[in-house]
Amino acid sequence: MNPAFAYTVVYVKDVAKSVAFYARAFGYNVRRIDESHRWGELESGQTTIAFTPLHQHETDDLTGAVRTPESGQDRPPVEVCFAYRDVDAAYKRAVESGAVPVSEPEEKEWGQKVGYVRDLDGIVIRMGSYVQAPKQD
């Protein structure tokens, strides 16, 4: 068995606003937003980034309610990481598009440049360089 990692689902307050924000701030193309605005997807390579409301009957009743941090100092128990060739430019674009700056990009001892922002819902986004650059097609 060799399953594919198909989706990361991000629970947000407003699906349409979050999809538009991620497209603008992080450079993704919108794959779709359903008519009810209860599901949205971004094109992100082999794994889809999907968005759905924080609370909805289908999932709350089956798997429990989503819990959000109680203060601005807390963070959700997930971090979304995006890799870029030019982290400084990506970080600047994200902040100019409304991302909340957390930590400007800096070189790490393992050879990666990393910066952090928060999205509209307070989710931490790590923006990092490739430790090994991907092969050119």
C-alpha positions as CSV (number, residue, x, y, z in Angstrom):
1,M,0.0,0.0,0.0
2,N,1.4,3.4,-1.0
3,P,-1.3,6.1,-0.3
4,A,-1.0,9.6,-1.8
5,F,-1.2,12.6,0.4
6,A,-4.2,14.2,-1.2
7,Y,-5.4,17.1,0.9
8,T,-4.6,19.4,3.7
9,V,-7.9,20.9,5.0
10,V,-7.7,24.2,6.7
11,Y,-10.7,25.2,8.9
12,V,-11.4,28.9,8.6
13,K,-13.9,31.6,9.5
14,D,-14.6,32.6,5.9
15,V,-13.8,30.2,3.0
16,A,-14.0,32.7,0.2
17,K,-11.9,35.3,2.0
18,S,-9.2,32.7,3.0
19,V,-9.0,31.3,-0.5
20,A,-8.6,34.7,-2.0
21,F,-6.0,35.7,0.6
22,Y,-3.9,32.5,0.1
23,A,-4.0,33.0,-3.7
24,R,-2.9,36.7,-3.4
25,A,-0.5,36.3,-0.5
26,F,1.3,33.1,-1.3
27,G,0.9,32.9,-5.1
28,Y,-1.5,30.0,-5.6
29,N,-4.2,29.6,-8.3
30,V,-7.8,29.0,-7.1
31,R,-9.0,25.6,-8.3
32,R,-12.5,26.0,-7.1
33,I,-14.9,27.4,-4.6
34,D,-18.3,25.7,-4.3
35,E,-21.5,27.7,-4.7
36,S,-22.2,27.4,-0.9
37,H,-18.8,28.8,-0.1
38,R,-18.3,25.9,2.3
39,W,-15.4,24.4,0.3
40,G,-12.5,25.9,-1.6
41,E,-9.4,24.5,-3.1
42,L,-6.0,25.9,-4.3
43,E,-3.8,24.4,-7.0
44,S,-0.6,23.4,-5.1
45,G,1.0,20.6,-7.0
46,Q,0.3,17.0,-5.9
47,T,-1.4,17.9,-2.6
48,T,-4.5,20.1,-2.6
49,I,-4.9,22.9,0.0
50,A,-8.6,22.9,0.8
51,F,-10.6,25.3,3.0
52,T,-13.8,24.7,4.9
53,P,-15.7,26.5,7.7
54,L,-14.6,26.1,11.3
55,H,-17.9,24.5,12.2
56,Q,-20.2,22.4,10.1
57,H,-22.6,19.7,11.0
58,E,-21.0,17.0,8.8
59,T,-17.6,17.1,10.6
60,D,-18.5,18.4,14.1
61,D,-20.9,15.6,14.7
62,L,-18.5,12.9,13.4
63,T,-15.1,14.0,14.6
64,G,-15.7,16.8,17.2
65,A,-15.7,20.5,17.1
66,V,-12.6,22.5,15.9
67,R,-11.0,24.4,18.8
68,T,-9.4,27.7,18.1
69,P,-6.7,29.3,20.2
70,E,-8.1,31.4,23.1
71,S,-5.7,34.3,22.7
72,G,-3.5,36.0,20.1
73,Q,-0.4,34.5,21.8
74,D,-1.7,30.9,21.3
75,R,-1.5,29.2,18.0
76,P,-3.4,26.4,16.3
77,P,-1.7,22.9,16.5
78,V,-0.8,23.1,12.8
79,E,1.8,25.0,10.8
80,V,1.5,25.3,7.0
81,C,4.9,25.4,5.2
82,F,5.5,26.7,1.7
83,A,8.8,26.5,-0.1
84,Y,10.1,29.3,-2.3
85,R,13.2,30.0,-4.3
86,D,13.2,33.7,-3.1
87,V,11.9,33.7,0.5
88,D,12.5,37.4,1.0
89,A,10.2,38.3,-2.0
90,A,7.6,35.8,-1.0
91,Y,7.6,37.1,2.6
92,K,7.2,40.7,1.4
93,R,4.4,39.7,-1.0
94,A,2.5,37.9,1.9
95,V,2.8,40.8,4.3
96,E,1.8,43.3,1.6
97,S,-1.2,41.1,1.0
98,G,-2.4,41.2,4.6
99,A,-0.4,38.4,6.3
100,V,0.6,39.3,9.9
101,P,4.4,39.4,10.2
102,V,5.8,37.0,12.9
103,S,9.5,36.7,12.0
104,E,11.4,38.1,9.0
105,P,13.3,35.5,6.9
106,E,16.7,34.5,8.3
107,E,19.3,31.8,7.6
108,K,19.0,28.8,9.8
109,E,21.9,26.5,10.8
110,W,20.5,23.6,8.7
111,G,21.0,25.7,5.5
112,Q,17.4,27.0,5.0
113,K,16.2,30.6,5.0
114,V,12.9,30.8,6.9
115,G,10.3,33.5,7.8
116,Y,7.0,33.2,9.5
117,V,3.6,35.0,9.1
118,R,0.1,34.4,10.3
119,D,-3.0,34.1,8.0
120,L,-6.4,35.7,8.5
121,D,-7.3,33.0,11.1
122,G,-4.0,33.2,13.0
123,I,-2.6,30.0,11.4
124,V,1.2,30.1,11.3
125,I,2.7,30.0,7.8
126,R,6.4,29.0,7.5
127,M,7.9,30.4,4.3
128,G,11.2,28.7,3.6
129,S,13.8,28.1,1.0
130,Y,14.5,24.7,-0.4
131,V,17.2,22.9,1.6
132,Q,18.0,21.3,-1.7
133,A,16.7,23.1,-4.7
134,P,14.2,21.1,-6.8
135,K,15.4,19.8,-10.1
136,Q,14.5,21.9,-13.1
137,D,12.1,20.2,-15.6
